[in-house]
């Protein structure tokens, strides 16, 4: 099938990775030795994902190549997805501009250049390509083994702790959820709900329709969690295990990628997305509680105080409940059915196992 024609803002990829420009970017990042320079940049592949377009670029160096990245990824949003979802791609560029440089460096892929876009220029991120040294843990949708899950849980505990109640949140980094924005948010949810019900028809039972409608009615009450602006952090928002790269070398750290859905929020949102939305009950019942306990221990080890185990469990259950919004959003954003349909089924199973109905009473 032919790709939709491109439209809207664009950029000149050759200009972004021009040798002189890469020399400047890598020198400022401290990745080029004294006197070294980039003398060429060869494209070694271009491909698309559901949302993104990626170009792999291999720099050629003159002088001491020590520290120079062997490969780079230029990432932008597919034009057809950008047309369907306003602002797609900009959020990740803002993350690398405002958040990444103040985060644990070994939790992320190094980023050398971003554009947050304009009327005539598209958003993009130019980051280090780690494909030679790292890989995703399994092929989607197979969950990784428990040891790999523990490593990712440790990475999120360290990252979340680094931003936990940081004074920059809501000031120079992100925006707090404001109660004044709730009516517009609920209006968008209702619009998507109408479309989702029309799409699914009798695939949604009366009981499931009731769950959604009770959730929407309870939304203002759940919003109270944000009013105090306590025990909040930077959350990934799309924290499935395939947005993590695992190192081939022993002892190296997991790197978390694809930050287009980040925001200030409740950390358990990432855990519920990773576990409750992506795992079937048998696996979840074996590993859910031990992983949550490990995560909480990690927060404490990295300096988080005043956030109890019971508070994490409460946040996790509420986050699992709110994950019912995810398949609705995905379906109405033209994400393929094999993704959101399974999320819907697993989300409903988690709703039952975690007694989320009691949260709506």
BAGU-637695 format. One line per field, with one value per residue: residue number from 1; residue in one letter; x, y, z of N, C-alpha, C in turn. Coordinates in steps of 0.05 Angstrom, whole numbers, plus 5000, padded with zeros to 4 digits. Each point is the difference from the previous one (the first is absolute). Layout:
N
pos = c(NUM  ...)
code = c(A  ...)
n_xx = c(X  ...)
n_yy = c(Y  ...)
n_zz = c(Z  ...)
ca_xx = c(X  ...)
ca_yy = c(Y  ...)
ca_zz = c(Z  ...)
c_xx = c(X  ...)
c_yy = c(Y  ...)
c_zz = c(Z  ...)
end
This chain:
361
pos = c(1  2  3  4  5  6  7  8  9  10  11  12  13  14  15  16  17  18  19  20  21  22  23  24  25  26  27  28  29  30  31  32  33  34  35  36  37  38  39  40  41  42  43  44  45  46  47  48  49  50  51  52  53  54  55  56  57  58  59  60  61  62  63  64  65  66  67  68  69  70  71  72  73  74  75  76  77  78  79  80  81  82  83  84  85  86  87  88  89  90  91  92  93  94  95  96  97  98  99  100  101  102  103  104  105  106  107  108  109  110  111  112  113  114  115  116  117  118  119  120  121  122  123  124  125  126  127  128  129  130  131  132  133  134  135  136  137  138  139  140  141  142  143  144  145  146  147  148  149  150  151  152  153  154  155  156  157  158  159  160  161  162  163  164  165  166  167  168  169  170  171  172  173  174  175  176  177  178  179  180  181  182  183  184  185  186  187  188  189  190  191  192  193  194  195  196  197  198  199  200  201  202  203  204  205  206  207  208  209  210  211  212  213  214  215  216  217  218  219  220  221  222  223  224  225  226  227  228  229  230  231  232  233  234  235  236  237  238  239  240  241  242  243  244  245  246  247  248  249  250  251  252  253  254  255  256  257  258  259  260  261  262  263  264  265  266  267  268  269  270  271  272  273  274  275  276  277  278  279  280  281  282  283  284  285  286  287  288  289  290  291  292  293  294  295  296  297  298  299  300  301  302  303  304  305  306  307  308  309  310  311  312  313  314  315  316  317  318  319  320  321  322  323  324  325  326  327  328  329  330  331  332  333  334  335  336  337  338  339  340  341  342  343  344  345  346  347  348  349  350  351  352  353  354  355  356  357  358  359  360  361)
code = c(X  X  X  X  X  X  X  X  X  X  X  X  X  X  X  X  X  X  X  X  X  X  X  X  X  X  X  X  X  X  X  X  X  X  X  X  X  X  X  X  X  X  X  X  X  X  X  X  X  X  X  X  X  X  X  X  X  X  X  X  X  X  X  X  X  X  X  X  X  X  X  X  X  X  X  X  X  X  X  X  X  X  X  X  X  X  X  X  X  X  X  X  X  X  X  X  X  X  X  X  X  X  X  X  X  X  X  X  X  X  X  X  X  X  X  X  X  X  X  X  X  X  X  X  X  X  X  X  X  X  X  X  X  X  X  X  X  X  X  X  X  X  X  X  X  X  X  X  X  X  X  X  X  X  X  X  X  X  X  X  X  X  X  X  X  X  X  X  X  X  X  X  X  X  X  X  X  X  X  X  X  X  X  X  X  X  X  X  X  X  X  X  X  X  X  X  X  X  X  X  X  X  X  X  X  X  X  X  X  X  X  X  X  X  X  X  X  X  X  X  X  X  X  X  X  X  X  X  X  X  X  X  X  X  X  X  X  X  X  X  X  X  X  X  X  X  X  X  X  X  X  X  X  X  X  X  X  X  X  X  X  X  X  X  X  X  X  X  X  X  X  X  X  X  X  X  X  X  X  X  X  X  X  X  X  X  X  X  X  X  X  X  X  X  X  X  X  X  X  X  X  X  X  X  X  X  X  X  X  X  X  X  X  X  X  X  X  X  X  X  X  X  X  X  X  X  X  X  X  X  X  X  X  X  X  X  X  X  X  X  X  X  X  X  X  X  X  X  X  X  X  X  X  X  X  X  X  X  X  X  X)
n_xx = c(5017  4993  5023  4984  4991  5025  4994  4998  5009  5024  5021  5024  4997  5007  4985  4982  5007  5001  5023  5000  4974  5004  5020  4985  4980  5017  5013  4977  4995  5025  4991  5014  5020  5019  4991  4984  4991  4975  5007  4982  4976  5002  4979  4991  4979  4976  4985  4976  4990  4983  5018  5024  5017  5017  5022  5014  5018  5020  5009  5015  5021  5012  5023  5004  4991  5017  4978  5007  4974  4998  4976  4984  4979  4989  4985  4979  4978  4987  5001  4992  5018  5019  4989  5002  5024  4986  5022  4994  5017  4984  4984  5007  4997  4977  4995  5011  4984  4979  4998  5008  5008  4977  4999  4997  5024  5007  4979  5014  4991  5026  4992  5003  4975  4984  4977  4990  5009  4988  4989  5025  5006  5005  4989  5023  5012  5025  4999  5015  5010  4985  4992  5024  4991  4975  4980  4977  4986  4978  4989  4988  4981  5021  4990  5018  5022  4997  5023  4991  4977  5015  5016  4978  4989  5024  5000  4974  5007  5022  4988  4979  5017  5014  4974  5001  4977  5013  5013  5014  4987  4988  5026  5024  4987  4987  4975  4992  4986  4987  4986  5009  5019  4988  4984  5021  5014  4980  4999  5027  5000  4980  5014  5022  4987  4988  5024  5011  4978  5000  5027  4996  4979  4990  5024  4986  5002  4975  5011  5013  4978  4988  5020  4999  4974  5003  5019  4985  4980  5018  5004  4981  4989  5007  4990  4987  5008  4994  4979  5009  5002  4993  5024  5010  5002  5021  4978  5006  4979  5022  4999  4994  5005  4986  4994  5013  5025  5005  5020  5018  5013  5012  4981  4996  4990  4975  4996  4986  4984  4996  5006  4986  4995  5023  4998  4991  5005  4983  5021  4981  4995  5027  4998  4978  5012  5023  4986  4983  5011  5023  4992  4998  4977  5005  5012  4979  4985  5018  5001  4974  4992  5015  4991  4976  5004  5011  4980  4983  5012  4999  4975  4997  5012  4985  4991  4980  4988  4986  5008  4978  5004  4985  5014  5021  4991  4993  5024  5010  4983  5003  5026  4997  4984  5016  5013  4975  5010  5021  4986  4985  5021  5011  4976  4995  5025  4984  5004  5016  4980  5020  5005  4981  4993  5026  5006  4979  5006  5026  4993  4981  5019  5018  4981  4996  5024  5002  4976  5004  4981  5014  5018  4979  5000)
n_yy = c(4976  5019  5013  5011  5017  5010  5013  5026  5007  5006  4984  5012  4974  5005  5022  4985  4981  5025  4992  5025  4995  4975  5011  5021  4984  4984  5021  5014  4975  5008  4995  5023  4985  5012  5017  4982  4989  5006  4981  4984  4997  4974  5003  4985  5014  4996  5003  4988  5010  4991  5013  4988  5018  4980  5014  4979  5014  4993  5014  5015  4991  5023  4988  5005  4976  4999  4987  5002  5006  4973  5006  5013  5008  5007  5008  4995  5014  4977  5011  4975  4991  5016  4993  4975  5005  5021  5012  4979  4989  5021  4983  4981  5018  5008  4974  4995  5020  4993  4973  4991  5025  5000  4980  4977  5007  4981  5016  5017  5003  5005  5025  5006  4997  5022  4997  5019  5007  5007  5023  5004  4993  4975  4986  4999  4976  5009  4974  4990  4985  4986  4997  5011  5014  5006  4989  4999  4995  5004  4982  5023  4990  4984  4997  5016  4987  4988  4988  4998  4991  4985  4996  4996  4984  4989  4999  4992  4983  4995  4997  4986  4986  5001  4996  4984  5012  4999  5021  4987  4980  5004  5003  4988  4981  4998  4991  5010  4978  5018  5006  5024  4981  4993  5022  5012  4990  5005  5024  5000  4992  5017  5017  4993  5003  5021  5008  4995  5009  5020  5001  4996  5017  4976  5009  5021  4984  4997  4978  4995  5004  4986  4983  5003  4998  4980  4992  5006  4989  4982  5008  5018  4978  4986  5021  4995  4978  5018  5005  4981  4990  4978  4988  5020  4992  4997  4996  4975  4986  4987  4993  4992  4974  5004  5017  4977  5009  4974  5004  4997  5022  4981  5006  5002  5025  4996  5006  5020  4993  5016  5025  4994  4982  5011  5002  5020  4980  4980  4994  4993  5023  5004  4994  5014  5019  4997  4998  5017  5017  4990  4993  4974  4992  4977  5014  5016  4979  4990  5020  5007  4986  4979  5006  5003  4978  4988  5009  4994  4977  5000  5009  4984  4981  5012  4999  4986  5020  4989  4978  4992  4975  5007  5023  4985  4982  5021  5012  4976  4995  5025  4996  4976  5012  5021  4977  4998  5024  4985  4977  5015  5011  4976  4989  5022  4991  4980  4993  4982  4986  4986  5026  5016  4981  4991  5026  5002  4977  5005  5024  4988  4982  5020  5012  4975  4994  5026  4990  5008  4982  4991  5006  4989  4989)
n_zz = c(5000  4983  5008  5019  4983  5001  5022  5000  5024  4992  4995  4999  4997  4975  5003  5013  4982  4991  4989  4989  4995  4991  4987  4995  4992  4989  4990  4996  4990  4993  4975  4994  4994  5012  4982  5011  4978  4993  4983  5010  4989  5003  4984  5021  4996  4991  5022  5001  5022  5019  5015  5000  4992  4994  5002  4993  5014  4984  5021  4983  5014  5005  5006  5025  4994  5020  5007  4975  4999  4999  5012  4984  5014  4977  5021  4985  4999  4995  4976  4993  5018  4991  4977  5011  5011  5008  4992  4985  5016  5004  5013  4982  4980  5011  5001  4976  4995  5015  4994  4976  4996  5013  4984  5013  4993  5018  5004  4985  4976  4995  5005  4974  4992  5004  4989  5014  4976  4978  4991  4996  5025  4993  5019  5013  5003  5005  5002  5020  4980  5017  4975  4999  5020  4990  5013  4987  5022  4986  4984  4992  5016  4996  5025  5010  5006  5023  4994  4975  5010  5016  4980  4986  5019  5002  4973  5000  5020  4987  4976  5009  5015  4977  4992  5021  4996  4977  5011  4981  5011  4977  5003  5000  5014  4977  5001  5023  5005  4986  5022  4992  4996  5023  4998  4990  5020  5018  4988  5000  5026  5004  4986  5012  5023  4990  4990  5024  5013  4983  5005  5026  5002  4993  4991  5006  5021  5010  5011  4977  4987  5019  4997  4974  5000  5018  4984  4978  5013  5006  4975  5006  5010  4979  4989  5022  4989  4981  5016  5017  4976  5013  5004  4985  4975  4985  4986  4992  5010  4992  5025  4976  5003  4978  5020  5003  5001  4997  5017  4980  5009  5015  5017  4974  4998  5007  4974  5009  4980  4979  5003  4979  5019  5005  5026  5015  5017  5004  5014  5016  4987  5002  5026  5002  4985  5014  5023  5011  4983  5006  5024  4993  5012  4987  4981  4998  5004  4984  4983  4999  5022  4993  4975  5010  5015  4980  4986  5020  5003  4973  5002  5020  4986  4982  5025  4988  5012  5020  4987  5013  5008  5020  5001  4997  5018  5015  4995  5005  5019  5009  4997  5011  5017  5002  5001  5009  5006  5006  5001  5016  5013  5003  5005  5015  5004  4991  5026  4989  4991  4989  5001  4992  4983  4998  4997  4985  4989  4998  4991  4987  4993  4996  4987  4991  4993  4993  4995  4976  5000  5021  4982  4988  5023)
ca_xx = c(4983  5016  4998  4986  5017  5009  4989  5006  5028  5020  5027  5020  5016  5028  5011  5002  5023  5023  5024  5008  4981  5004  5025  4993  4982  5014  5020  4986  4991  5023  5003  5022  5027  5012  5009  4984  4978  4984  5006  4978  4977  4987  4974  5002  4974  4978  4976  4978  4985  4972  4998  5025  5018  5027  5022  5026  5022  5026  5020  5029  5017  5028  5012  4994  4971  4992  4977  4981  4980  5004  4976  4980  4972  4984  4973  4978  4974  4989  4982  4972  4993  5000  4975  4978  5004  5013  5024  5015  5029  5012  5004  5026  5021  5001  5012  5029  5009  4996  5000  5020  5026  4999  4992  5023  5009  5001  4973  4990  5018  5010  4987  5018  4986  4971  4984  4972  4982  4989  4980  5012  5021  4990  5015  5017  5019  5023  5012  5018  4988  5012  4993  5024  5007  4976  4977  4975  5004  4986  4983  4973  4991  5009  5013  5027  5001  4997  5025  5000  4980  5012  5019  4986  4988  5021  5006  4979  5002  5022  4992  4979  5011  5016  4982  4978  4994  5021  4989  4998  4975  4980  5013  5015  4996  4973  4979  4982  4972  4984  4972  4986  5002  4985  4977  5008  5010  4977  4986  5015  4995  4973  5000  5013  4983  4979  5012  5008  4976  4991  5018  4999  4973  4994  5025  5000  4976  4988  5016  5024  4991  4996  5026  5010  4984  5005  5027  4999  4986  5018  5024  5007  5009  5027  5018  5010  5027  5020  4998  5021  5025  5019  5005  4998  5026  4998  4993  5004  4974  4998  5022  5001  5028  5014  5012  5025  5022  5016  5028  5013  5022  4991  5004  4991  4973  4978  4994  4972  4998  4973  4989  4981  4976  5008  4986  5001  4978  5003  5019  4987  4989  5018  5000  4974  5001  5018  4992  4971  4988  5015  5003  4976  4998  5018  5026  4998  4996  5025  5022  4992  5006  5029  5012  4992  5016  5027  4999  4998  5026  5018  4994  5011  5029  5009  4995  4972  4989  4972  4983  4999  4992  4971  4994  5007  4978  4976  5005  5002  4973  4987  5013  4990  4973  5002  5011  4978  4999  5021  4990  4981  5016  5014  4981  4991  5023  5007  5020  4989  4983  5014  5011  4980  4981  5011  5001  4973  4994  5017  4992  4976  5007  5013  4978  4987  5019  5009  4976  4999  4972  4996  5010  4979  4976)
ca_yy = c(5024  5024  5018  5025  5022  5017  5027  5015  5007  4980  5010  4990  4981  5002  5024  4994  4983  5009  4995  5023  5004  4978  5006  5019  4988  4979  5014  5012  4979  4987  4973  4999  5006  5024  5000  4982  5013  4983  5007  4989  4988  4982  4988  4971  4989  5017  4983  5012  4984  5009  5028  5015  4995  5001  4999  4993  5014  4992  5021  4993  5019  5004  5004  4981  4994  4991  5014  5007  4979  4986  5002  5019  4997  5024  4991  5020  4987  4995  5022  4993  5000  5028  5012  4989  5006  5027  5002  4975  5004  5023  4994  4987  5020  5016  4983  5000  5027  5010  4981  4979  5009  5001  4973  4981  4998  4972  4989  5010  5001  5027  5015  5021  5022  4997  5022  4998  5006  5026  4999  4990  4981  4977  4991  4976  4994  4987  4987  4978  4974  4980  4973  4982  4993  4994  4988  4996  4975  4978  5009  5006  5009  4981  5014  4989  4985  5017  5014  5024  5018  5013  5021  5023  5012  5015  5024  5019  5010  5020  5024  5014  5012  5024  5023  4999  5026  5019  5027  5009  4990  5021  5026  4998  4973  4991  5016  4985  4998  5021  4994  5016  4986  4976  4999  4995  4973  4982  5003  4983  4972  4993  4998  4975  4978  4997  4987  4973  4984  4995  4981  4973  4988  4980  4989  5011  4992  5020  5003  5016  5028  5011  5006  5024  5024  5006  5011  5028  5015  5002  5014  5022  4990  4990  5023  5010  4989  5019  5027  5007  5000  4985  4973  4999  4998  4998  4972  4995  5001  4978  4985  4971  4991  5003  5027  4998  4986  4985  4999  4974  4998  4996  5022  5026  5006  5001  5027  5004  5016  5007  5016  5019  5001  5007  5022  4998  4983  4980  4980  4974  4999  4985  4972  4988  4997  4978  4975  4995  5003  4983  4972  4985  4996  4980  5011  5023  4991  4989  5018  5028  5010  5001  5022  5025  5002  5007  5029  5017  4999  5016  5028  5006  4999  5023  5024  5009  4997  5008  4987  4973  4977  5001  5021  4990  4981  5015  5013  4980  4991  5022  5003  4977  5008  5020  4989  4994  5021  4996  4989  5019  5020  4988  4994  5025  5013  4983  4979  4975  4984  4980  5012  5010  4980  4985  5017  5001  4975  4998  5020  4991  4978  5013  5014  4981  4988  5020  5011  5028  5009  5013  5028  5016  5001)
ca_zz = c(5000  4999  5023  4995  4992  5021  4999  5024  5006  4993  5006  4981  5015  4992  5014  5029  5005  4985  5016  5017  5021  5019  5015  5020  5020  5015  5016  5023  5018  5012  4989  4981  5011  4991  4973  4983  4986  4983  4972  4983  5014  4981  5008  4999  5002  5007  5004  5016  5019  5000  5004  4994  4977  5010  4981  5012  4988  5011  4995  4995  5015  4996  5026  5021  5000  5026  5011  4979  4996  4975  4984  5010  4991  4997  5004  4997  5000  4974  4993  5003  5029  5009  4992  5016  5028  5001  5017  5002  4996  5014  5028  5003  4997  5025  5021  4998  5004  5027  5021  4998  5009  5030  5008  5000  4972  4990  4997  4974  4977  4997  4979  4992  4987  4998  4991  5010  4978  4996  4979  4975  5005  5015  5024  4997  5020  4990  5023  4994  4993  5017  4990  5001  5028  5016  4984  5016  5015  4986  4978  5008  5027  5020  5023  5006  5025  5024  5005  4983  5011  5024  4991  4991  5024  5013  4984  5005  5027  5001  4985  5014  5025  4994  4995  5019  5013  4994  4998  4972  4989  4997  4997  4975  4989  4998  5012  5017  4992  5013  5001  4980  4975  5002  4982  4973  4999  5000  4974  4981  5008  4992  4971  4993  5010  4980  4977  5007  5002  4973  4987  5011  4999  5020  5013  5028  5014  5017  5024  4994  4995  5026  5012  4988  5007  5028  5001  4992  5021  5023  4993  5017  5026  4997  4994  5026  5004  4989  5011  5019  4985  5015  4990  4971  4987  4971  4992  4971  4987  4980  5013  4995  5001  4974  4999  5016  4986  5019  4990  4996  5019  5028  5018  4988  5008  4981  4991  4994  4976  4990  5022  4989  5017  5028  5013  5029  5008  5021  4990  4996  4973  4983  5008  4992  4971  4994  5011  4999  4973  4981  5009  5006  5029  5012  5004  5018  5028  5010  5001  5004  5026  5005  4985  5013  5025  4991  4991  5023  5013  4984  5006  5026  4998  4985  5015  5003  5028  5004  4981  5012  4983  4996  4981  4973  4991  4994  4975  4979  4993  4986  4974  4984  4992  4979  4975  4982  4980  4979  4974  4987  4987  4977  4979  4987  4987  4977  5006  4989  5018  5016  5024  5020  5008  5022  5024  5011  5014  5024  5019  5014  5018  5023  5015  5017  5019  5019  5012  4993  5002  5026  4998  4987  5018)
c_xx = c(5018  4996  4985  5020  5007  4987  5008  5029  5019  5027  5019  5019  5029  5013  5004  5025  5024  5025  5008  4981  5003  5026  4994  4983  5014  5022  4987  4990  5023  5006  5022  5026  5011  5010  4984  4977  4985  5005  4979  4979  4984  4974  5002  4973  4979  4975  4980  4990  4971  4998  5023  5012  5029  5020  5025  5022  5026  5021  5027  5017  5028  5012  4991  4970  4990  4977  4980  4980  5004  4976  4980  4973  4988  4971  4980  4974  4991  4980  4971  4991  5000  4974  4977  5001  5016  5023  5016  5030  5012  5006  5027  5023  5003  5013  5030  5012  5000  5005  5025  5027  5002  4993  5024  5008  4999  4973  4988  5020  5009  4987  5018  4987  4970  4989  4971  4980  4991  4980  5012  5021  4989  5017  5018  5018  5023  5015  5019  4984  5015  4996  5024  5006  4976  4979  4975  5001  4987  4986  4972  4981  5010  5013  5028  4999  5001  5026  5001  4980  5011  5019  4985  4986  5021  5006  4979  5000  5021  4992  4978  5010  5016  4983  4978  4997  5022  4988  4998  4974  4979  5011  5015  4997  4971  4980  4983  4972  4984  4971  4984  5000  4982  4976  5008  5010  4976  4984  5013  4995  4972  4998  5012  4982  4977  5009  5007  4976  4989  5016  4996  4972  4997  5025  5003  4974  4989  5017  5025  4993  4996  5026  5012  4984  5004  5028  4999  4986  5018  5025  5007  5010  5029  5020  5011  5028  5021  5000  5022  5028  5023  5002  4994  5028  4997  4994  5003  4975  4995  5020  4998  5030  5015  5008  5024  5020  5018  5028  5009  5021  4990  5006  4991  4970  4980  4995  4971  4997  4971  4984  4978  4975  5007  4983  5006  4976  5007  5017  4987  4986  5018  4999  4974  5000  5017  4989  4970  4989  5013  5002  4973  5001  5020  5027  4999  4997  5026  5020  4993  5009  5030  5014  4992  5016  5029  5002  4999  5027  5020  4996  5013  5030  5011  4990  4972  4991  4971  4980  4999  4994  4970  4992  5007  4978  4975  5003  5000  4971  4985  5011  4991  4971  5001  5012  4978  4997  5019  4990  4980  5015  5014  4982  4992  5023  5011  5025  4988  4985  5016  5012  4978  4980  5010  5003  4973  4994  5017  4993  4975  5005  5014  4979  4987  5019  5007  4976  4997  4971  4996  5010  4980  4976  4998)
c_yy = c(5025  5017  5025  5022  5018  5027  5014  5005  4977  5011  4987  4982  5003  5024  4994  4984  5007  4997  5023  5003  4978  5004  5019  4988  4980  5013  5012  4980  4986  4972  4998  5007  5026  4997  4981  5015  4979  5008  4989  4988  4984  4989  4970  4987  5020  4983  5015  4980  5010  5030  5016  4994  5003  4997  4993  5013  4991  5022  4987  5022  5003  5006  4978  4996  4993  5017  5008  4978  4987  5003  5019  4993  5027  4992  5023  4984  4996  5023  4993  4998  5029  5014  4991  5009  5026  4999  4975  5006  5023  4993  4987  5020  5017  4984  5002  5029  5008  4981  4982  5008  5001  4972  4982  4993  4972  4986  5006  4996  5029  5014  5024  5024  4995  5025  4996  5009  5029  4997  4987  4978  4978  4995  4977  4998  4985  4988  4978  4975  4979  4971  4981  4989  4992  4988  5000  4972  4976  5012  5005  4979  4982  5015  4988  4984  5019  5016  5026  5020  5015  5021  5025  5015  5017  5026  5021  5011  5022  5026  5015  5014  5025  5025  5002  5027  5020  5028  5011  4991  5022  5028  4999  4973  4993  5018  4982  4999  5021  4992  5014  4986  4975  4999  4994  4971  4980  5002  4983  4971  4992  4998  4973  4976  4995  4985  4971  4982  4994  4980  4972  4987  4980  4985  5012  4991  5023  5005  5017  5029  5014  5007  5026  5025  5007  5012  5030  5017  5005  5017  5024  4992  4990  5023  5011  4990  5020  5027  5008  5001  4987  4972  4997  5001  5002  4971  4998  5001  4978  4978  4969  4992  5003  5029  5001  4984  4987  4997  4971  4995  4996  5026  5027  5003  4999  5029  5002  5020  5008  5015  5019  5003  5009  5023  4999  4984  4982  4977  4973  4997  4983  4970  4986  4996  4976  4973  4994  5000  4979  4971  4988  4991  4980  5012  5023  4991  4989  5023  5029  5011  5001  5023  5027  5004  5008  5029  5018  5000  5017  5030  5008  5001  5025  5026  5010  4994  5009  4988  4970  4979  5001  5021  4991  4981  5015  5014  4980  4991  5022  5003  4977  5006  5019  4990  4991  5022  4995  4987  5018  5022  4989  4994  5025  5016  4983  4982  4973  4983  4979  5011  5007  4979  4983  5016  5002  4975  4997  5021  4993  4978  5012  5015  4981  4989  5020  5013  5030  5011  5014  5029  5018  5003  5027)
c_zz = c(5000  5025  4993  4992  5023  4997  5026  5003  4993  5008  4979  5016  4994  5014  5029  5006  4982  5017  5018  5024  5021  5016  5023  5022  5018  5017  5025  5020  5014  4990  4979  5014  4988  4971  4982  4987  4984  4971  4981  5017  4980  5010  4996  5003  5008  5001  5017  5020  4998  5001  4987  4973  5011  4977  5016  4985  5013  4994  4993  5011  4989  5028  5019  5003  5028  5011  4980  4996  4973  4981  5014  4989  4998  4999  4996  5000  4971  4993  5004  5029  5011  4992  5017  5029  5002  5020  5002  4993  5016  5029  5005  4997  5025  5023  4997  5003  5029  5023  5000  5013  5031  5011  5002  4971  4990  5000  4972  4978  4997  4976  4993  4987  5000  4986  5010  4980  4999  4977  4974  5004  5018  5025  4992  5025  4987  5025  4992  4994  5016  4990  5000  5028  5017  4981  5018  5012  4986  4975  5011  4989  5023  5023  5005  5026  5024  5006  4983  5010  5025  4992  4990  5023  5015  4986  5005  5028  5002  4986  5015  5025  4994  4996  5021  5015  4995  4997  4972  4987  5000  4997  4973  4986  5001  5013  5018  4987  5015  5000  4979  4973  4999  4981  4971  4997  4999  4975  4978  5005  4990  4969  4991  5009  4980  4976  5006  5002  4972  4984  5010  5000  5022  5010  5028  5013  5016  5025  4994  4994  5027  5014  4989  5010  5029  5003  4993  5021  5024  4994  5018  5028  4998  4996  5027  5006  4992  5014  5018  4987  5016  4989  4970  4988  4970  4993  4970  4984  4979  5008  4995  4997  4974  4995  5019  4984  5021  4989  4996  5021  5028  5017  4990  5006  4977  4993  4992  4977  4995  5021  4990  5018  5028  5010  5030  5009  5023  4989  4994  4973  4982  5007  4991  4970  4992  5008  4996  4972  4980  5008  5005  5029  5011  5006  5020  5029  5012  5006  5007  5027  5006  4985  5012  5025  4993  4992  5024  5016  4985  5004  5026  4999  4986  5013  5002  5028  5000  4980  5008  4979  4995  4980  4971  4990  4993  4973  4977  4992  4985  4971  4982  4991  4977  4974  4982  4979  4976  4975  4986  4985  4975  4977  4985  4989  4978  5005  4991  5022  5016  5025  5020  5008  5023  5025  5013  5016  5025  5021  5015  5020  5025  5017  5020  5022  5022  5014  4995  5002  5027  5000  4988  5017  5014)
end
